[in-house]
Amino acid sequence: MEKKIKPCIENEQILKQRFLALRDTLDLLSGKWRFCILLNLHYHEKLRFKDFFEVSVGISPKVLSSELTTLEAHQLIQKKIEYTTTKDITFYVLTKHAQEIWTVLNTLIEFGLSNRQEVIKSMYSDKD
């Protein structure tokens, strides 16, 4: 007889919804550039398309354009235009919705820093 694994949440429908929500979030934020784009916009507040190449070394224009389009479609960033007398300046900013991500990003960064220290510490302690 096969033993059924009992989830830690009584309502399996809620468990499925939470699993799908996590999967959707991971799909949205997957790839090496989306977190970088969001993090750079958080720190710089607004960036023009060409500014991203200075703060995200190695990204191609095609990839940047695609990633910005995806993040904009998911309402995490917004394209704004600043009208001046000489020329119009287009730039990107985080939306209010994206501000919710900062706690997640910061937690991941803190974990990454801590984990790196643990790995380095274990590498040196293993040699003794």
N, C-alpha and C positions, 0 to 999 in steps of 0.2 A: 504494500500500500504506500502510495506516494504521500509524503508529508507536505502540507501546504504551509508556506512561510507566512506568518502573520505580520502585517505591517505595523509600525509603531503608531500609526494614525488609524483610528477605528474606521473612519469613513474612507473607503477605497476611492470614491469619486474625488474627494479632496486630494488624496495622494496623487491621483492621475493628473488633476489640474495643476498641482504644484510641480510635478515632474515635467509637464508640458511647458509651464511657465519658465522653469529653469532651462530647459532645452531651447526655447525661443530666445531667451536672454543670451545664452552661450552662442547660439547661431548668429545673433545680431552683433555681438561683440567679438566674434572670432576673427582671427587674422591678426597679423602683427601690427597693422597700422591704425585700426580703429581706436584702440586704447590710447595710442600715441597722439592721435588727432584730438581726442577728447581731453587728454591730459594737458596738451599744449594750449588748447583753447581755455582750459580752466586757469592756467597760469598766466597766459598772455591776454585773456579776455576777448580780444578780437584779432583775427589774422586775415590778411589778404591771401589769395591763392599762392602768390610767389613767396610769401613769408613762410609758408609751410616747408619749403625746401631748405630754409635756413635752420629750422627747429626740428625737422624730421629728415635728417641726412639719409639718403639712399632711396627715398620714395620716388617713383617715376610720375610724370604728369598724368599719364593714363590711369594709373592705380589711384593717385590722389583724387582725380576727378570722379572716379567710380565710387571710392569710399565716401567722399563728401556727399555725393548723390544719395547713397544708401542711408547715411546718417541723417540727411535732411528729410528723406522720405519717412524715416521713423521718428521724426520730430525731436531729434536730439541736438541738432544744430539748425541754425537759421542763416540764410544768406540775406545780408542787408546792403543797401546802397546809400552811400553818403554823397549827396549832391553838392558840388562846389561850382564856383564860377568857371574854373579852368577845365576840370574833368570830374567825372563821376568815379567814386572809389567803391568797389565791391569788396566786402569782407564777410567773414563768418564769425558767429558767436554761438555760445551754448544757449539752449532754450531753458526755461524754468524746469521743464520736465527732465532735462539732462542733469540738472543740479542734484537730483536724487541719486545719480550714479556716483557722485563724488565719494560718498561714504563707502561704497563698494570698491571703487578704485583705490582709495586710501587704505582700506583694510587689506587689499591684495598687495599693495606696495609694502605695507608694514610687515605682512607675512613674508614677502619675498626677501626683505632685508634681514629679518630674523632667521629665516631658513638658510640664507646664504651664510650667515655667521655660524649656524649650527653645523652646516656641511664643512665649512673651512675648519672649524674647531675639531670636528671628528676626523678630518684628514690628518691634522697635526697630532692628535692624540693617538691615532692608529700607528704612527711611525715610532712612537716611544716604546 
